[in-house]
């Protein structure tokens, strides 16, 4: 029996991110709470090494997986000042108004040094079609 | 997102200056919608069972 999901359903989820995300942060270790993702490493339970309050998105658009898959691109976030030295291996998207951690992904581990800058290139969030 | 707010954020990004800049390599985040449906079903069952 075939399964399907209308694009508008998936687009609503992706559009929610675009409409609500106002923080993007680079973390050392997986953030599982808003505080992890937005508090600087060394402060309480913070895991954040760098954070920007200017995330933007491009999409939604058809996904690379074919079918009814949909994706949105998180635009490049250039030259964010590093607040704490450490090994960045996760990227988190948050909504500050409700202190919500909305999305977490991984990145290739990079050593970051306080006072320098880090650039997050553009990357995609995709929701696959049902199988 | 409000187009004016988007433009403001893009302008702010463009004005930053790099200092020994490190470029990350972010893994694409793919959400399996079947997993999503399973999670929803689990939550519904949890609610039904109190």
Backbone of each chain as nested JSON, in Angstrom:
{
  "chains": [
    {"id": "A", "residues": [
      {"number": 1, "name": "UNK", "atoms": {"N": [0.851, -1.199, 0.0], "CA": [0.0, 0.0, 0.0], "C": [0.884, 1.246, 0.0]}},
      {"number": 2, "name": "UNK", "atoms": {"N": [0.626, 2.15, -0.912], "CA": [1.478, 3.337, -1.04], "C": [1.173, 4.357, 0.053]}},
      {"number": 3, "name": "UNK", "atoms": {"N": [2.201, 5.082, 0.436], "CA": [2.042, 6.133, 1.44], "C": [2.422, 7.463, 0.813]}},
      {"number": 4, "name": "UNK", "atoms": {"N": [1.823, 8.513, 1.312], "CA": [2.191, 9.826, 0.788], "C": [1.97, 10.892, 1.861]}},
      {"number": 5, "name": "UNK", "atoms": {"N": [2.609, 12.006, 1.656], "CA": [2.429, 13.138, 2.568], "C": [2.49, 14.406, 1.73]}},
      {"number": 6, "name": "UNK", "atoms": {"N": [1.464, 15.22, 1.826], "CA": [1.411, 16.434, 1.014], "C": [2.534, 17.392, 1.384]}},
      {"number": 7, "name": "UNK", "atoms": {"N": [3.057, 18.07, 0.385], "CA": [4.171, 19.006, 0.604], "C": [3.839, 20.047, 1.652]}},
      {"number": 8, "name": "UNK", "atoms": {"N": [2.58, 20.478, 1.69], "CA": [2.207, 21.535, 2.633], "C": [2.417, 21.104, 4.081]}},
      {"number": 9, "name": "UNK", "atoms": {"N": [2.276, 19.79, 4.324], "CA": [2.463, 19.276, 5.687], "C": [3.928, 19.41, 6.092]}},
      {"number": 10, "name": "UNK", "atoms": {"N": [4.809, 18.957, 5.197], "CA": [6.243, 19.016, 5.495], "C": [6.733, 20.466, 5.505]}},
      {"number": 11, "name": "UNK", "atoms": {"N": [6.213, 21.261, 4.583], "CA": [6.627, 22.667, 4.52], "C": [6.263, 23.408, 5.811]}},
      {"number": 12, "name": "UNK", "atoms": {"N": [5.164, 23.001, 6.424], "CA": [4.758, 23.675, 7.663], "C": [5.814, 23.488, 8.747]}},
      {"number": 13, "name": "UNK", "atoms": {"N": [6.379, 22.28, 8.805], "CA": [7.421, 22.009, 9.804], "C": [8.67, 22.83, 9.498]}},
      {"number": 14, "name": "UNK", "atoms": {"N": [9.043, 22.872, 8.233], "CA": [10.249, 23.619, 7.85], "C": [10.038, 25.129, 8.018]}},
      {"number": 15, "name": "UNK", "atoms": {"N": [8.817, 25.57, 7.684], "CA": [8.525, 26.996, 7.834], "C": [8.518, 27.401, 9.302]}},
      {"number": 16, "name": "UNK", "atoms": {"N": [8.14, 26.461, 10.176], "CA": [8.166, 26.756, 11.615], "C": [9.58, 27.138, 12.05]}},
      {"number": 17, "name": "UNK", "atoms": {"N": [10.55, 26.391, 11.519], "CA": [11.944, 26.718, 11.854], "C": [12.284, 28.126, 11.368]}},
      {"number": 18, "name": "UNK", "atoms": {"N": [11.964, 28.403, 10.107], "CA": [12.299, 29.723, 9.562], "C": [11.64, 30.85, 10.357]}},
      {"number": 19, "name": "UNK", "atoms": {"N": [10.417, 30.623, 10.781], "CA": [9.676, 31.684, 11.464], "C": [10.085, 31.869, 12.92]}},
      {"number": 20, "name": "UNK", "atoms": {"N": [10.72, 30.86, 13.49], "CA": [10.977, 30.917, 14.931], "C": [12.438, 30.898, 15.351]}},
      {"number": 21, "name": "UNK", "atoms": {"N": [13.306, 30.327, 14.541], "CA": [14.71, 30.228, 14.956], "C": [15.363, 31.611, 14.938]}},
      {"number": 22, "name": "UNK", "atoms": {"N": [15.921, 32.006, 16.075], "CA": [16.637, 33.285, 16.139], "C": [18.008, 33.142, 16.815]}},
      {"number": 23, "name": "UNK", "atoms": {"N": [18.429, 31.904, 17.027], "CA": [19.768, 31.65, 17.552], "C": [20.336, 30.423, 16.855]}},
      {"number": 24, "name": "UNK", "atoms": {"N": [21.58, 30.515, 16.421], "CA": [22.286, 29.346, 15.902], "C": [23.608, 29.281, 16.644]}},
      {"number": 25, "name": "UNK", "atoms": {"N": [23.906, 28.108, 17.206], "CA": [25.107, 28.02, 18.035], "C": [25.939, 26.801, 17.677]}},
      {"number": 26, "name": "UNK", "atoms": {"N": [27.237, 26.928, 17.933], "CA": [28.177, 25.816, 17.774], "C": [28.487, 25.314, 19.178]}},
      {"number": 27, "name": "UNK", "atoms": {"N": [28.332, 24.013, 19.389], "CA": [28.475, 23.448, 20.735], "C": [29.562, 22.385, 20.795]}},
      {"number": 28, "name": "UNK", "atoms": {"N": [30.076, 22.227, 22.01], "CA": [30.989, 21.115, 22.288], "C": [30.168, 20.038, 22.978]}},
      {"number": 29, "name": "UNK", "atoms": {"N": [29.907, 18.951, 22.281], "CA": [29.027, 17.912, 22.802], "C": [27.586, 18.2, 22.406]}},
      {"number": 30, "name": "UNK", "atoms": {"N": [26.767, 17.171, 22.508], "CA": [25.373, 17.306, 22.068], "C": [24.549, 18.116, 23.057]}},
      {"number": 31, "name": "UNK", "atoms": {"N": [23.967, 19.211, 22.609], "CA": [23.065, 19.949, 23.49], "C": [21.697, 19.273, 23.512]}},
      {"number": 32, "name": "UNK", "atoms": {"N": [21.147, 19.077, 24.703], "CA": [19.811, 18.468, 24.8], "C": [18.823, 19.424, 25.459]}},
      {"number": 33, "name": "UNK", "atoms": {"N": [19.304, 20.601, 25.85], "CA": [18.416, 21.615, 26.418], "C": [18.786, 22.971, 25.821]}},
      {"number": 34, "name": "UNK", "atoms": {"N": [17.886, 23.911, 25.992], "CA": [18.135, 25.272, 25.515], "C": [19.359, 25.865, 26.21]}},
      {"number": 35, "name": "UNK", "atoms": {"N": [19.475, 25.58, 27.499], "CA": [20.606, 26.129, 28.255], "C": [21.929, 25.583, 27.73]}},
      {"number": 36, "name": "UNK", "atoms": {"N": [21.959, 24.278, 27.425], "CA": [23.17, 23.7, 26.84], "C": [23.585, 24.479, 25.593]}},
      {"number": 37, "name": "UNK", "atoms": {"N": [22.587, 24.773, 24.747], "CA": [22.869, 25.331, 23.429], "C": [23.187, 26.821, 23.458]}},
      {"number": 38, "name": "UNK", "atoms": {"N": [22.774, 27.507, 24.524], "CA": [22.915, 28.971, 24.507], "C": [23.789, 29.531, 25.63]}},
      {"number": 39, "name": "UNK", "atoms": {"N": [24.141, 28.695, 26.615], "CA": [25.04, 29.175, 27.667], "C": [26.466, 28.778, 27.317]}},
      {"number": 40, "name": "UNK", "atoms": {"N": [27.366, 29.697, 27.543], "CA": [28.758, 29.467, 27.177], "C": [29.36, 28.328, 27.992]}},
      {"number": 41, "name": "UNK", "atoms": {"N": [30.176, 27.531, 27.333], "CA": [30.894, 26.444, 28.015], "C": [31.619, 27.023, 29.235]}},
      {"number": 42, "name": "UNK", "atoms": {"N": [31.474, 26.355, 30.355], "CA": [32.106, 26.848, 31.591], "C": [31.135, 27.595, 32.476]}},
      {"number": 43, "name": "UNK", "atoms": {"N": [29.976, 27.947, 31.922], "CA": [28.931, 28.625, 32.694], "C": [27.786, 27.628, 32.902]}},
      {"number": 44, "name": "UNK", "atoms": {"N": [27.552, 27.24, 34.133], "CA": [26.521, 26.242, 34.455], "C": [26.695, 25.014, 33.551]}},
      {"number": 45, "name": "UNK", "atoms": {"N": [25.63, 24.624, 32.857], "CA": [25.718, 23.422, 32.021], "C": [25.963, 23.774, 30.55]}},
      {"number": 46, "name": "UNK", "atoms": {"N": [26.389, 24.988, 30.297], "CA": [26.554, 25.456, 28.925], "C": [27.538, 24.643, 28.097]}},
      {"number": 47, "name": "UNK", "atoms": {"N": [27.185, 24.462, 26.833], "CA": [28.06, 23.763, 25.89], "C": [28.383, 24.641, 24.688]}},
      {"number": 48, "name": "UNK", "atoms": {"N": [27.906, 25.869, 24.702], "CA": [28.034, 26.757, 23.545], "C": [29.453, 27.34, 23.448]}},
      {"number": 49, "name": "UNK", "atoms": {"N": [30.0, 27.256, 22.239], "CA": [31.309, 27.865, 21.981], "C": [31.156, 29.173, 21.212]}},
      {"number": 50, "name": "UNK", "atoms": {"N": [30.14, 29.235, 20.362], "CA": [29.888, 30.446, 19.568], "C": [28.411, 30.486, 19.223]}},
      {"number": 51, "name": "UNK", "atoms": {"N": [27.88, 31.697, 19.101], "CA": [26.444, 31.803, 18.795], "C": [26.162, 33.074, 18.011]}},
      {"number": 52, "name": "UNK", "atoms": {"N": [25.216, 32.961, 17.096], "CA": [24.79, 34.109, 16.306], "C": [23.287, 34.295, 16.444]}},
      {"number": 53, "name": "UNK", "atoms": {"N": [22.855, 35.537, 16.387], "CA": [21.421, 35.825, 16.46], "C": [20.888, 36.294, 15.108]}},
      {"number": 54, "name": "UNK", "atoms": {"N": [21.576, 35.847, 14.026], "CA": [21.134, 36.272, 12.691], "C": [20.879, 35.106, 11.736]}},
      {"number": 55, "name": "UNK", "atoms": {"N": [20.334, 33.969, 12.214], "CA": [20.096, 32.87, 11.263], "C": [18.998, 33.22, 10.257]}},
      {"number": 56, "name": "UNK", "atoms": {"N": [19.226, 32.812, 9.018], "CA": [18.2, 32.977, 7.975], "C": [18.103, 31.672, 7.18]}},
      {"number": 57, "name": "UNK", "atoms": {"N": [16.985, 31.528, 6.474], "CA": [16.714, 30.28, 5.755], "C": [16.313, 30.601, 4.313]}},
      {"number": 58, "name": "UNK", "atoms": {"N": [16.509, 29.603, 3.431], "CA": [16.015, 29.709, 2.063], "C": [15.243, 28.444, 1.749]}},
      {"number": 59, "name": "UNK", "atoms": {"N": [13.985, 28.569, 1.502], "CA": [13.136, 27.407, 1.23], "C": [11.754, 27.655, 1.798]}},
      {"number": 60, "name": "UNK", "atoms": {"N": [10.964, 26.627, 1.923], "CA": [11.191, 25.229, 1.557], "C": [11.198, 25.003, 0.042]}},
      {"number": 61, "name": "UNK", "atoms": {"N": [11.778, 23.862, -0.34], "CA": [11.907, 23.499, -1.74], "C": [11.894, 21.973, -1.818]}},
      {"number": 62, "name": "UNK", "atoms": {"N": [11.758, 21.425, -3.038], "CA": [11.795, 19.96, -3.164], "C": [13.087, 19.389, -2.59]}},
      {"number": 63, "name": "UNK", "atoms": {"N": [12.971, 18.25, -1.902], "CA": [14.136, 17.631, -1.3], "C": [14.96, 16.842, -2.303]}},
      {"number": 64, "name": "UNK", "atoms": {"N": [16.161, 16.45, -1.875], "CA": [17.042, 15.679, -2.754], "C": [16.64, 14.205, -2.802]}},
      {"number": 65, "name": "UNK", "atoms": {"N": [15.794, 13.799, -1.855], "CA": [15.433, 12.384, -1.762], "C": [14.313, 11.962, -2.697]}},
      {"number": 66, "name": "UNK", "atoms": {"N": [13.816, 12.891, -3.505], "CA": [12.744, 12.558, -4.44], "C": [11.413, 12.397, -3.733]}},
      {"number": 67, "name": "UNK", "atoms": {"N": [10.411, 11.921, -4.486], "CA": [9.075, 11.756, -3.925], "C": [8.539, 13.087, -3.432]}},
      {"number": 68, "name": "UNK", "atoms": {"N": [7.947, 13.058, -2.257], "CA": [7.398, 14.3, -1.701], "C": [8.344, 14.926, -0.681]}},
      {"number": 69, "name": "UNK", "atoms": {"N": [9.607, 14.494, -0.677], "CA": [10.566, 15.049, 0.295], "C": [10.712, 16.551, 0.083]}},
      {"number": 70, "name": "UNK", "atoms": {"N": [10.962, 17.245, 1.188], "CA": [11.111, 18.696, 1.142], "C": [12.32, 19.097, 1.976]}},
      {"number": 71, "name": "UNK", "atoms": {"N": [12.907, 20.214, 1.626], "CA": [14.069, 20.679, 2.39], "C": [14.059, 22.198, 2.489]}},
      {"number": 72, "name": "UNK", "atoms": {"N": [14.801, 22.677, 3.481], "CA": [15.072, 24.107, 3.563], "C": [16.556, 24.266, 3.815]}},
      {"number": 73, "name": "UNK", "atoms": {"N": [17.119, 25.335, 3.279], "CA": [18.543, 25.587, 3.478], "C": [18.727, 26.582, 4.616]}},
      {"number": 74, "name": "UNK", "atoms": {"N": [19.59, 26.214, 5.557], "CA": [19.991, 27.17, 6.582], "C": [21.135, 27.963, 5.958]}},
      {"number": 75, "name": "UNK", "atoms": {"N": [20.932, 29.25, 5.77], "CA": [21.933, 30.066, 5.076], "C": [23.247, 30.105, 5.849]}},
      {"number": 76, "name": "UNK", "atoms": {"N": [24.309, 30.373, 5.118], "CA": [25.632, 30.464, 5.74], "C": [25.637, 31.514, 6.849]}},
      {"number": 77, "name": "UNK", "atoms": {"N": [26.352, 31.191, 7.899], "CA": [26.46, 32.1, 9.052], "C": [27.945, 32.421, 9.213]}},
      {"number": 78, "name": "UNK", "atoms": {"N": [28.382, 33.511, 8.608], "CA": [29.825, 33.762, 8.546], "C": [30.392, 34.432, 9.797]}},
      {"number": 79, "name": "UNK", "atoms": {"N": [31.635, 34.087, 10.09], "CA": [32.49, 34.782, 11.051], "C": [31.796, 35.14, 12.365]}},
      {"number": 80, "name": "UNK", "atoms": {"N": [31.344, 34.104, 13.072], "CA": [30.769, 34.28, 14.409], "C": [31.922, 34.292, 15.401]}},
      {"number": 81, "name": "UNK", "atoms": {"N": [31.919, 35.234, 16.297], "CA": [32.99, 35.304, 17.304], "C": [32.899, 34.12, 18.27]}},
      {"number": 82, "name": "UNK", "atoms": {"N": [34.049, 33.481, 18.502], "CA": [34.107, 32.341, 19.42], "C": [34.188, 32.874, 20.853]}},
      {"number": 83, "name": "UNK", "atoms": {"N": [33.248, 32.425, 21.694], "CA": [33.163, 32.9, 23.088], "C": [33.981, 32.046, 24.052]}},
      {"number": 84, "name": "UNK", "atoms": {"N": [34.21, 30.78, 23.694], "CA": [34.973, 29.877, 24.577], "C": [35.727, 28.887, 23.701]}},
      {"number": 85, "name": "UNK", "atoms": {"N": [36.953, 28.582, 24.091], "CA": [37.737, 27.603, 23.332], "C": [37.19, 26.206, 23.57]}},
      {"number": 86, "name": "UNK", "atoms": {"N": [37.287, 25.363, 22.552], "CA": [36.819, 23.987, 22.685], "C": [36.727, 23.317, 21.332]}},
      {"number": 87, "name": "UNK", "atoms": {"N": [36.123, 22.138, 21.343], "CA": [35.973, 21.352, 20.117], "C": [34.518, 21.381, 19.679]}},
      {"number": 88, "name": "UNK", "atoms": {"N": [34.245, 22.124, 18.632], "CA": [32.867, 22.228, 18.139], "C": [32.492, 20.992, 17.337]}},
      {"number": 89, "name": "UNK", "atoms": {"N": [31.402, 20.332, 17.726], "CA": [30.975, 19.146, 16.978], "C": [29.459, 19.074, 16.784]}},
      {"number": 90, "name": "UNK", "atoms": {"N": [28.725, 20.076, 17.275], "CA": [27.283, 20.119, 17.064], "C": [26.853, 21.543, 16.713]}},
      {"number": 91, "name": "UNK", "atoms": {"N": [25.781, 21.631, 15.959], "CA": [25.174, 22.925, 15.638], "C": [23.713, 22.869, 16.079]}},
      {"number": 92, "name": "UNK", "atoms": {"N": [23.281, 23.911, 16.793], "CA": [21.921, 23.912, 17.34], "C": [21.148, 25.14, 16.868]}},
      {"number": 93, "name": "UNK", "atoms": {"N": [19.847, 24.946, 16.677], "CA": [18.941, 26.038, 16.325], "C": [17.953, 26.225, 17.469]}},
      {"number": 94, "name": "UNK", "atoms": {"N": [17.789, 27.452, 17.93], "CA": [16.935, 27.72, 19.087], "C": [15.997, 28.89, 18.846]}},
      {"number": 95, "name": "UNK", "atoms": {"N": [14.954, 28.922, 19.674], "CA": [14.039, 30.061, 19.73], "C": [14.196, 30.694, 21.105]}},
      {"number": 96, "name": "UNK", "atoms": {"N": [14.642, 31.933, 21.131], "CA": [14.961, 32.543, 22.425], "C": [13.711, 32.917, 23.214]}},
      {"number": 97, "name": "UNK", "atoms": {"N": [12.658, 33.344, 22.532], "CA": [11.468, 33.837, 23.217], "C": [10.859, 32.826, 24.181]}},
      {"number": 98, "name": "UNK", "atoms": {"N": [10.889, 31.542, 23.774], "CA": [10.319, 30.489, 24.621], "C": [11.403, 29.566, 25.16]}},
      {"number": 99, "name": "UNK", "atoms": {"N": [12.658, 29.962, 24.995], "CA": [13.795, 29.144, 25.459], "C": [13.676, 27.713, 24.949]}},
      {"number": 100, "name": "UNK", "atoms": {"N": [13.468, 27.566, 23.641], "CA": [13.254, 26.239, 23.062], "C": [14.435, 25.829, 22.187]}},
      {"number": 101, "name": "UNK", "atoms": {"N": [14.882, 24.606, 22.415], "CA": [15.876, 23.99, 21.537], "C": [15.093, 23.281, 20.442]}},
      {"number": 102, "name": "UNK", "atoms": {"N": [15.253, 23.741, 19.197], "CA": [14.393, 23.243, 18.13], "C": [15.056, 22.214, 17.227]}},
      {"number": 103, "name": "UNK", "atoms": {"N": [16.358, 22.296, 17.045], "CA": [16.992, 21.387, 16.094], "C": [18.477, 21.283, 16.399]}},
      {"number": 104, "name": "UNK", "atoms": {"N": [19.004, 20.072, 16.288], "CA": [20.434, 19.845, 16.528], "C": [20.975, 18.948, 15.427]}},
      {"number": 105, "name": "UNK", "atoms": {"N": [22.129, 19.283, 14.908], "CA": [22.803, 18.392, 13.97], "C": [24.288, 18.337, 14.337]}},
      {"number": 106, "name": "UNK", "atoms": {"N": [25.005, 17.49, 13.649], "CA": [26.428, 17.318, 13.946], "C": [27.267, 18.009, 12.88]}},
      {"number": 107, "name": "UNK", "atoms": {"N": [28.519, 18.276, 13.232], "CA": [29.475, 18.787, 12.263], "C": [30.823, 18.118, 12.52]}},
      {"number": 108, "name": "UNK", "atoms": {"N": [31.654, 18.143, 11.525], "CA": [32.997, 17.589, 11.689], "C": [33.712, 18.357, 12.788]}},
      {"number": 109, "name": "UNK", "atoms": {"N": [34.301, 17.622, 13.718], "CA": [34.921, 18.27, 14.887], "C": [36.0, 19.269, 14.452]}},
      {"number": 110, "name": "UNK", "atoms": {"N": [35.89, 20.483, 14.998], "CA": [36.881, 21.525, 14.721], "C": [37.264, 22.187, 16.037]}},
      {"number": 111, "name": "UNK", "atoms": {"N": [38.543, 22.38, 16.234], "CA": [39.008, 23.071, 17.428], "C": [38.827, 24.577, 17.221]}},
      {"number": 112, "name": "UNK", "atoms": {"N": [38.139, 25.217, 18.174], "CA": [37.881, 26.652, 18.089], "C": [38.6, 27.366, 19.231]}},
      {"number": 113, "name": "UNK", "atoms": {"N": [39.073, 28.568, 18.947], "CA": [39.821, 29.337, 19.938], "C": [39.108, 30.639, 20.239]}},
      {"number": 114, "name": "UNK", "atoms": {"N": [38.963, 30.926, 21.521], "CA": [38.253, 32.135, 21.94], "C": [38.871, 33.376, 21.287]}},
      {"number": 115, "name": "UNK", "atoms": {"N": [38.014, 34.256, 20.821], "CA": [38.464, 35.484, 20.178], "C": [38.577, 35.375, 18.669]}},
      {"number": 116, "name": "UNK", "atoms": {"N": [38.721, 34.151, 18.169], "CA": [38.723, 33.948, 16.725], "C": [37.279, 33.88, 16.221]}},
      {"number": 117, "name": "UNK", "atoms": {"N": [37.121, 33.578, 14.959], "CA": [35.765, 33.467, 14.41], "C": [35.56, 32.094, 13.796]}},
      {"number": 118, "name": "UNK", "atoms": {"N": [34.283, 31.725, 13.675], "CA": [33.92, 30.456, 13.051], "C": [32.799, 30.719, 12.049]}},
      {"number": 119, "name": "UNK", "atoms": {"N": [32.869, 30.03, 10.93], "CA": [31.846, 30.162, 9.901], "C": [31.081, 28.856, 9.746]}},
      {"number": 120, "name": "UNK", "atoms": {"N": [29.761, 28.965, 9.774], "CA": [28.909, 27.795, 9.505], "C": [28.432, 27.94, 8.059]}},
      {"number": 121, "name": "UNK", "atoms": {"N": [28.879, 27.073, 7.159], "CA": [28.425, 27.19, 5.767], "C": [26.95, 26.82, 5.655]}},
      {"number": 122, "name": "UNK", "atoms": {"N": [26.378, 27.088, 4.503], "CA": [24.966, 26.737, 4.317], "C": [24.789, 25.218, 4.396]}},
      {"number": 123, "name": "UNK", "atoms": {"N": [23.692, 24.78, 5.0], "CA": [23.405, 23.348, 5.113], "C": [21.903, 23.146, 5.031]}},
      {"number": 124, "name": "UNK", "atoms": {"N": [21.508, 21.913, 4.729], "CA": [20.088, 21.634, 4.495], "C": [19.456, 20.845, 5.626]}},
      {"number": 125, "name": "UNK", "atoms": {"N": [18.195, 21.102, 5.854], "CA": [17.357, 20.249, 6.687], "C": [16.304, 19.668, 5.756]}},
      {"number": 126, "name": "UNK", "atoms": {"N": [16.253, 18.344, 5.702], "CA": [15.33, 17.695, 4.768], "C": [14.409, 16.724, 5.5]}},
      {"number": 127, "name": "UNK", "atoms": {"N": [13.155, 16.717, 5.094], "CA": [12.205, 15.734, 5.599], "C": [11.869, 14.795, 4.436]}},
      {"number": 128, "name": "UNK", "atoms": {"N": [12.189, 13.523, 4.629], "CA": [11.974, 12.558, 3.552], "C": [10.518, 12.195, 3.379]}},
      {"number": 129, "name": "UNK", "atoms": {"N": [10.195, 11.681, 2.217], "CA": [8.819, 11.25, 1.979], "C": [8.599, 9.895, 2.648]}},
      {"number": 130, "name": "UNK", "atoms": {"N": [7.357, 9.57, 3.02], "CA": [7.113, 8.302, 3.695], "C": [7.398, 7.103, 2.781]}},
      {"number": 131, "name": "UNK", "atoms": {"N": [7.897, 6.033, 3.384], "CA": [8.18, 4.826, 2.577], "C": [7.468, 3.632, 3.206]}}
    ]},
    {"id": "B", "residues": [
      {"number": 1, "name": "UNK", "atoms": {"N": [9.405, 34.382, 7.978], "CA": [10.126, 35.483, 8.625], "C": [9.83, 36.785, 7.895]}},
      {"number": 2, "name": "UNK", "atoms": {"N": [9.672, 37.824, 8.654], "CA": [9.426, 39.135, 8.081], "C": [10.597, 39.519, 7.161]}},
      {"number": 3, "name": "UNK", "atoms": {"N": [10.305, 39.906, 5.914], "CA": [11.39, 40.217, 4.969], "C": [12.338, 41.301, 5.472]}},
      {"number": 4, "name": "UNK", "atoms": {"N": [11.823, 42.273, 6.212], "CA": [12.693, 43.335, 6.745], "C": [13.666, 42.772, 7.772]}},
      {"number": 5, "name": "UNK", "atoms": {"N": [13.171, 41.86, 8.619], "CA": [14.024, 41.233, 9.629], "C": [15.078, 40.361, 8.949]}},
      {"number": 6, "name": "UNK", "atoms": {"N": [14.663, 39.654, 7.885], "CA": [15.613, 38.812, 7.152], "C": [16.711, 39.674, 6.536]}},
      {"number": 7, "name": "UNK", "atoms": {"N": [16.325, 40.804, 5.957], "CA": [17.306, 41.71, 5.349], "C": [18.255, 42.272, 6.409]}},
      {"number": 8, "name": "UNK", "atoms": {"N": [17.693, 42.583, 7.579], "CA": [18.536, 43.123, 8.66], "C": [19.577, 42.095, 9.099]}},
      {"number": 9, "name": "UNK", "atoms": {"N": [19.132, 40.845, 9.235], "CA": [20.061, 39.792, 9.659], "C": [21.152, 39.58, 8.609]}},
      {"number": 10, "name": "UNK", "atoms": {"N": [20.765, 39.611, 7.331], "CA": [21.757, 39.392, 6.27], "C": [22.782, 40.523, 6.25]}},
      {"number": 11, "name": "UNK", "atoms": {"N": [22.313, 41.737, 6.49], "CA": [23.23, 42.888, 6.515], "C": [24.21, 42.751, 7.675]}},
      {"number": 12, "name": "UNK", "atoms": {"N": [23.682, 42.341, 8.826], "CA": [24.549, 42.177, 10.002], "C": [25.604, 41.109, 9.746]}},
      {"number": 13, "name": "UNK", "atoms": {"N": [25.203, 40.027, 9.078], "CA": [26.169, 38.973, 8.748], "C": [27.279, 39.513, 7.855]}},
      {"number": 14, "name": "UNK", "atoms": {"N": [26.869, 40.325, 6.88], "CA": [27.842, 40.828, 5.89], "C": [28.854, 41.783, 6.505]}},
      {"number": 15, "name": "UNK", "atoms": {"N": [28.501, 42.353, 7.648], "CA": [29.395, 43.361, 8.245], "C": [30.441, 42.754, 9.184]}},
      {"number": 16, "name": "UNK", "atoms": {"N": [30.318, 41.456, 9.467], "CA": [31.296, 40.836, 10.37], "C": [32.642, 40.662, 9.681]}},
      {"number": 17, "name": "UNK", "atoms": {"N": [33.686, 40.647, 10.503], "CA": [35.027, 40.474, 9.959], "C": [35.663, 39.203, 10.516]}},
      {"number": 18, "name": "UNK", "atoms": {"N": [36.318, 38.417, 9.667], "CA": [36.925, 37.166, 10.142], "C": [38.204, 37.388, 10.945]}},
      {"number": 19, "name": "UNK", "atoms": {"N": [38.404, 36.537, 11.96], "CA": [39.648, 36.529, 12.731], "C": [40.1, 35.075, 12.827]}},
      {"number": 20, "name": "UNK", "atoms": {"N": [41.149, 34.724, 12.1], "CA": [41.61, 33.318, 12.063], "C": [40.407, 32.389, 11.897]}},
      {"number": 21, "name": "UNK", "atoms": {"N": [39.613, 32.679, 10.918], "CA": [38.314, 32.02, 10.781], "C": [38.434, 30.513, 10.513]}},
      {"number": 22, "name": "UNK", "atoms": {"N": [37.611, 29.742, 11.2], "CA": [37.52, 28.296, 10.99], "C": [36.174, 28.016, 10.339]}},
      {"number": 23, "name": "UNK", "atoms": {"N": [36.181, 27.232, 9.262], "CA": [34.931, 26.908, 8.576], "C": [34.504, 25.492, 8.955]}},
      {"number": 24, "name": "UNK", "atoms": {"N": [33.295, 25.373, 9.48], "CA": [32.78, 24.068, 9.883], "C": [32.276, 23.292, 8.669]}},
      {"number": 25, "name": "UNK", "atoms": {"N": [32.166, 21.985, 8.854], "CA": [31.54, 21.148, 7.839], "C": [30.339, 20.49, 8.502]}},
      {"number": 26, "name": "UNK", "atoms": {"N": [29.15, 21.01, 8.177], "CA": [27.928, 20.578, 8.87], "C": [27.28, 19.435, 8.112]}},
      {"number": 27, "name": "UNK", "atoms": {"N": [26.889, 18.393, 8.862], "CA": [26.192, 17.279, 8.233], "C": [24.736, 17.66, 7.974]}},
      {"number": 28, "name": "UNK", "atoms": {"N": [24.274, 17.291, 6.791], "CA": [22.89, 17.575, 6.428], "C": [21.954, 16.874, 7.416]}},
      {"number": 29, "name": "UNK", "atoms": {"N": [20.935, 17.583, 7.843], "CA": [19.998, 16.994, 8.791], "C": [18.784, 16.445, 8.087]}},
      {"number": 30, "name": "UNK", "atoms": {"N": [18.709, 15.124, 7.937], "CA": [17.562, 14.517, 7.275], "C": [16.632, 13.89, 8.309]}},
      {"number": 31, "name": "UNK", "atoms": {"N": [15.377, 14.286, 8.25], "CA": [14.368, 13.762, 9.163], "C": [13.602, 12.66, 8.448]}},
      {"number": 32, "name": "UNK", "atoms": {"N": [13.574, 11.462, 9.053], "CA": [12.805, 10.352, 8.498], "C": [11.369, 10.501, 8.982]}},
      {"number": 33, "name": "UNK", "atoms": {"N": [10.475, 10.774, 8.064], "CA": [9.1, 11.062, 8.473], "C": [8.428, 9.833, 9.088]}},
      {"number": 34, "name": "UNK", "atoms": {"N": [8.909, 8.624, 8.724], "CA": [8.331, 7.415, 9.341], "C": [8.635, 7.385, 10.836]}},
      {"number": 35, "name": "UNK", "atoms": {"N": [9.865, 7.789, 11.188], "CA": [10.22, 7.869, 12.605], "C": [9.331, 8.89, 13.312]}},
      {"number": 36, "name": "UNK", "atoms": {"N": [9.05, 9.965, 12.58], "CA": [8.204, 11.023, 13.134], "C": [6.806, 10.488, 13.445]}},
      {"number": 37, "name": "UNK", "atoms": {"N": [6.258, 9.73, 12.489], "CA": [4.936, 9.143, 12.695], "C": [4.95, 8.18, 13.884]}},
      {"number": 38, "name": "UNK", "atoms": {"N": [6.035, 7.367, 13.987], "CA": [6.134, 6.407, 15.098], "C": [6.151, 7.143, 16.435]}},
      {"number": 39, "name": "UNK", "atoms": {"N": [6.917, 8.245, 16.493], "CA": [6.996, 9.031, 17.732], "C": [5.609, 9.564, 18.105]}},
      {"number": 40, "name": "UNK", "atoms": {"N": [4.882, 10.045, 17.089], "CA": [3.54, 10.583, 17.349], "C": [2.641, 9.478, 17.898]}},
      {"number": 41, "name": "UNK", "atoms": {"N": [2.712, 8.285, 17.274], "CA": [1.9, 7.157, 17.749], "C": [2.244, 6.804, 19.187]}},
      {"number": 42, "name": "UNK", "atoms": {"N": [3.569, 6.796, 19.5], "CA": [4.0, 6.481, 20.872], "C": [3.433, 7.485, 21.865]}},
      {"number": 43, "name": "UNK", "atoms": {"N": [3.492, 8.771, 21.485], "CA": [2.986, 9.814, 22.384], "C": [1.48, 9.684, 22.592]}},
      {"number": 44, "name": "UNK", "atoms": {"N": [0.76, 9.34, 21.511], "CA": [-0.697, 9.164, 21.606], "C": [-1.019, 8.009, 22.545]}},
      {"number": 45, "name": "UNK", "atoms": {"N": [-0.241, 6.901, 22.407], "CA": [-0.47, 5.741, 23.284], "C": [-0.168, 6.101, 24.727]}},
      {"number": 46, "name": "UNK", "atoms": {"N": [0.911, 6.858, 24.941], "CA": [1.274, 7.283, 26.301], "C": [0.144, 8.1, 26.922]}},
      {"number": 47, "name": "UNK", "atoms": {"N": [-0.399, 9.015, 26.116], "CA": [-1.488, 9.875, 26.609], "C": [-2.714, 9.026, 26.943]}},
      {"number": 48, "name": "UNK", "atoms": {"N": [-3.011, 8.047, 26.051], "CA": [-4.184, 7.205, 26.249], "C": [-4.054, 6.351, 27.506]}},
      {"number": 49, "name": "UNK", "atoms": {"N": [-2.827, 5.96, 27.807], "CA": [-2.588, 5.129, 28.998], "C": [-2.41, 5.968, 30.258]}},
      {"number": 50, "name": "UNK", "atoms": {"N": [-2.542, 7.245, 30.117], "CA": [-2.434, 8.137, 31.267], "C": [-0.986, 8.335, 31.656]}}
    ]}
  ]
}
